[in-house]
Amino acid sequence: MAGTEVAATDDVTENGVPLTVAEADGVPRGGIVVLHEARGVTELVLRLVGTLAEDGWLAVAPHLYHRETGEPDVEQDDADAQVASLTGDTVLADCDAAMAWLARRGVSADRVGVFGFDTGGTAALVVAASRSLGAAVSVSAAGIREPLSAGLPALLDVAPDLGCPWLGLYGEADPAIPSEHVEALRRAAATSDVATDVVTYPGVGHRVGEGALEAEGSESSTTDALARVLGWFDSHLR
């Protein structure tokens, strides 16, 4: 998948929520809701949506900041303020709109996965603990012991409520997410009633896999992260 020409993306609206979507030719394997990073719907997110579509998935990225800015992208200097505006209710509402778009294309909830990097990884776990889905993957999800915003829960509080198989990927050298927090999240997720796994990459920083497309650190960690993300969805979205 990596390195190939990706499917083109399009912008649509579902229930008042702006979405960036992509779909390849043929019958889709299922749907992936892509939750964007702190900076918004960046070029990386667009690449990921298109690449997932090229791999046979219906991919849809809700614009989580639309209530505040009306725009998908924000500058890095503004990212903290935008993240602070997120709440569990708004994230779930935007994901519900993405799932409604998928449902209208014949994708049932058990064939829907949710994926996110950075802030999107945090949101993906929150969604996976609150909605009926097929699988979830979080990359570099922060807010483990202390919530990212006043309106979002700490991940340790919701991990035991996971309702679908969940995979977490972390860089062991991430200065923003201490390894002991990751281990606490591993233990909390393991108390849920679903399959969970947490993988850490030695010597890799916060942007492990760059949403499973690019990475700090070694090429082997990039390849492994991508394979794990795709394998998780392949195994559970059937």
N, C-alpha and C positions, 0 to 999 in steps of 0.2 A: 504493500500500500504506500509506504513512504517513498517519496521521490517521483511518484507518478503524477500525471496531470489530473487535477481534481475537478469535480463537477462544479458548474457555476452556481452561485447562490442567488437568491431572490428575496425581496422584502415584501411581507404580507402583514395583515392585521387579523387577529382572532380575538373576539370579545374585547376589543379595545386595546389589546396588547400588541405592540409591534414585534414581529418575529423575522429573523433571518433564516431561510429554509433552503434546502437543497435535496434533490432526489435524482437518482440515476434511472436509466431505462430499465424496464423489466419489473418483475414482482419483487417488492422490497422484502428483505429478511426480517424487518422489524423497524422500530423507531428509536432514535437516540435524542434525548433532550440535552443540549449542551448549555451549561451555565457558565457565563463569561467570568473572566478574571476581574480584579479590582478596577482596572483601567477601562472596562467596558467591552464592547464588541470590537476588538482590535483585529488587525490583519491576521494574527495568529488564530483567533477564533474563527474568522472567515475561512482560513485554510482548513481548519479542523472540520468545520461543517461540510465543506466541499469534499474533503478526503473521505469522511465517513460515508457520504452519499456515493462516492465512487466505489466504495467497498460494498455497496448494496443496501445500505441503511437509508431510511428517511431521516434526515437530520434537521433539527429545528432548535434555534437559539433565541429564547425570549430576551428582550432588552429590559434588564432588571431596573434600570435607572430612569425609565420613561416618565415616571410620575414627577421626578425632580427636574429633569433637564429637557425632556422631549427629544433627546438625541442619544444614540447608542454609545458614543465614544466620549471619554473625558480625558483631560490632560492628567499626567501623573500627579501634579501638584493638587489637583482637585479630587483625587481618588479617595483619600481618607474621608472627606465630607460625604461623598456619594455612598461609600460603604456604610457610613454611620446612619444613612437614611433607610437602610434595608431593615425589614422586619420579617419575622417568620410568616406572617399573614400575606405580605406582599410577594414574597418569594413563592409561596404556595399558590397564590392566585395566578401569577405569571406562568408557573409550571402547569397549572390546570389548563390555561389557554393553549399552551404548547401541546398538551396531551389531547385537548379537544381537536386541534388541527390534525393530529395523527389519527385520532379516532374516526374523523370524517374521511380518512383515506384507508380505513379498514384495519388499522393497527390496534389490536386489543391491548389492555393495560399490561397483561403478562408478557407481552412482546415489546414493551417499552423499557429502555434503560435511561438512566440519568448520569451524566458525566460532567465533572467540573474540575478546574484547576484554580488554585489560590482561593480567592473569595468564592468562586464557583464551586470549588471542592467542598468548602464549608456548607454552602447552600445545598449541594447534592446530598450530603448526609442528612441534613434537616428534612429534605423532601423524602428521602428513603425511609425515614422514621415516621412519616406522617401520611404517606400515600401508598396505594397498592400498585407496585411496579414489578418488573421482572428482574432487574439488577441495577446496581449503582457502583460508580467508581469515583473516588475523590483523590486528587493529586495535590499534595502540599496544602491540605486543608488546615487553616489556623483556627483560633478561637476554641481551643480544646478545653482549657480550664476556665478561661475568662472569655465571655462572648465578644465577637467582633463589633457588635453594636448593641445598644440598649434593647433593641427589638428582636434580637436573635438569641437563641439559647446557647449555652456552652455545649460543646459536642459531647462531653462526658455525661451530660444530663439526658441526652436523647439517644445516644448509641445503644443502650439496652432495649430501646423500642424499635430498632431496625426491623422492617417488615419484608425485606428482600435481600438476597445475597449482596454483600458490600465488600469492595476492595479498596484499601487505602495505600497510596504510594507516597513515600517521604524521602527527602535527602537527609542523611544522618548529620551532615555538616550545615544544616539550615540554621542560621543564627536567629531566625524569628520563631522557630518552633523547637523547643528543647526536646531532646531525645526521651527524657523521662515523661514528658507530656504525651508523646507518641505511644510509649509503652502503656501508660494509663488508659489511653484510648483503645489500644489493642485489647486490654483486659475487659474494659467496659463493653466493647462490641461483642466480645466472645460470650457475654451473658445473654445476648439476644437469642431468639429462636431460629436464626437463619445462619447460613454459612458466611463467615467473615475471614478476611485475611489482611494483614498489614505487612508491607514490604518496605524495608529501609535500604538505601544505597550509600555505602561508605564513601566519604569524600565528595559527595554531591550536595550542592546547596539548595536553595529554595526552589529554583526553577527546574526541578527534576522533570525531565521529559518535556518541558515547555508545553504542557497539555498533551504529552505523549507524542510530540512531533520533533522537538529539539531539546537539548539538555546542556546544563553545565556538567562538567565531569567527563567521564570516559564514554566512548562510543558504545561500549558494551552495555552501559546502564541505559542509554537511550533505546537501544534495540530491545533490551529486556523489558523496559517499561511499556513500550509500544506493544510488544507481544503479550504482555500480561493484560493490558486493557482490552485488546481485541479478543484474547482468549476468554476473558471473564464474560464478555457479552456473548460470544459464540456459545459458551457452555450453558448460560442461563436464560437466554432469550430464544426459546424454542417453542 
